[in-house]
Amino acid sequence: MGFRFKRVYDNPAKADGWRVLVDRVWPRGLTKEKAQIDDWLKEIAPSASLRKWFGHDPGRWTEFKKRYAAELKTRREQVEQLAQQARKRTVTLLFGAKDIAHNNAVALKEFLQKIG
């Protein structure tokens, strides 16, 4: 099993496995029924100040990942919950950002893969 990521606005698929929203803010214009999420771990999302600082600026991507990893190290319980789920089944990290290469779900997936 393992981790995948996709925009929460994309159509759900059976292959998604456990669908978990990892944004702090609910996606604009999306109902809970349409999102079809299994869990919403807003506590694992970047802090509001980090999210605002990053502003989805690719020039800040490397520093964002570093700062976000530091935040994640203080959220061991939520990180372990995701890791346990990925040992059992596919986990799809859902995000609302338009940039599919520079967002917190991508950074979170990289962090989770590094810690095993």
C-alpha positions as CSV (number, residue, x, y, z in Angstrom):
1,M,0.0,0.0,0.0
2,G,1.1,3.6,0.3
3,F,0.3,7.2,-0.2
4,R,-1.2,9.0,-3.2
5,F,-2.3,12.6,-3.5
6,K,-4.9,14.3,-5.6
7,R,-7.1,17.4,-5.7
8,V,-10.2,17.1,-3.6
9,Y,-12.1,18.6,-6.6
10,D,-11.2,15.6,-8.8
11,N,-13.7,12.8,-9.0
12,P,-13.3,10.1,-6.2
13,A,-12.2,6.7,-7.4
14,K,-12.3,3.2,-5.7
15,A,-8.5,3.1,-6.1
16,D,-8.2,6.1,-3.8
17,G,-8.6,3.9,-0.7
18,W,-8.8,5.9,2.5
19,R,-9.5,9.5,1.4
20,V,-8.2,12.1,3.9
21,L,-8.4,15.9,3.5
22,V,-5.1,17.4,4.7
23,D,-6.0,21.1,4.4
24,R,-6.8,23.3,7.4
25,V,-9.6,25.1,5.5
26,W,-12.6,23.3,3.9
27,P,-12.4,23.5,0.1
28,R,-14.4,26.4,-1.3
29,G,-17.7,25.4,-3.0
30,L,-17.5,21.7,-2.2
31,T,-20.1,19.8,-0.3
32,K,-19.2,16.9,2.1
33,E,-21.2,14.6,-0.1
34,K,-19.4,15.5,-3.3
35,A,-15.9,15.4,-1.6
36,Q,-16.5,11.8,-0.3
37,I,-13.7,12.1,2.3
38,D,-13.2,9.5,5.0
39,D,-11.4,11.8,7.4
40,W,-10.3,15.4,7.7
41,L,-7.0,15.8,9.5
42,K,-6.9,19.6,9.7
43,E,-4.5,19.3,12.6
44,I,-1.8,17.9,10.3
45,A,-2.1,20.8,7.8
46,P,0.4,23.6,7.8
47,S,-0.2,26.3,10.4
48,A,-2.2,29.3,9.2
49,S,0.9,31.5,9.4
50,L,3.0,29.0,7.4
51,R,0.3,28.6,4.8
52,K,0.0,32.4,4.4
53,W,3.8,32.8,4.2
54,F,4.1,30.1,1.5
55,G,1.2,31.5,-0.6
56,H,1.9,28.6,-3.1
57,D,5.0,30.5,-4.3
58,P,7.2,27.8,-6.0
59,G,10.2,30.0,-5.1
60,R,9.5,29.3,-1.4
61,W,8.9,25.5,-1.9
62,T,12.1,24.2,-0.5
63,E,11.9,26.4,2.6
64,F,8.2,25.6,3.0
65,K,8.9,21.8,3.0
66,K,11.6,22.4,5.7
67,R,9.3,24.5,7.9
68,Y,6.3,22.2,7.4
69,A,8.5,19.1,8.3
70,A,9.4,20.9,11.6
71,E,5.7,21.4,12.3
72,L,4.9,17.8,11.5
73,K,7.5,16.6,14.0
74,T,5.3,18.1,16.7
75,R,2.3,16.2,15.5
76,R,3.4,12.6,16.0
77,E,0.0,11.2,16.7
78,Q,-1.6,12.4,13.5
79,V,1.5,11.4,11.5
80,E,1.5,7.9,13.0
81,Q,-2.3,7.6,12.2
82,L,-1.6,8.2,8.6
83,A,1.4,5.8,8.6
84,Q,-0.7,3.1,10.2
85,Q,-3.4,3.5,7.6
86,A,-0.9,3.3,4.7
87,R,0.4,0.0,6.1
88,K,-3.2,-1.4,5.7
89,R,-4.4,0.2,2.5
90,T,-3.9,3.0,0.0
91,V,-4.2,6.5,1.5
92,T,-5.0,9.4,-0.8
93,L,-4.0,12.8,0.6
94,L,-6.6,15.3,-0.6
95,F,-5.8,19.0,-1.1
96,G,-7.6,22.0,-2.6
97,A,-4.6,23.9,-4.2
98,K,-4.5,24.4,-7.9
99,D,-0.8,23.7,-8.1
100,I,-0.4,19.9,-8.0
101,A,3.4,20.0,-7.6
102,H,3.7,22.6,-4.8
103,N,1.2,22.0,-2.1
104,N,1.1,20.6,1.5
105,A,-0.1,17.2,0.4
106,V,3.0,16.7,-1.8
107,A,5.2,17.9,1.1
108,L,3.4,15.7,3.6
109,K,3.7,12.6,1.3
110,E,7.5,13.2,1.0
111,F,7.7,13.6,4.8
112,L,5.8,10.4,5.4
113,Q,7.9,8.4,3.0
114,K,11.2,9.6,4.6
115,I,10.1,8.5,8.1
116,G,9.0,5.1,6.7
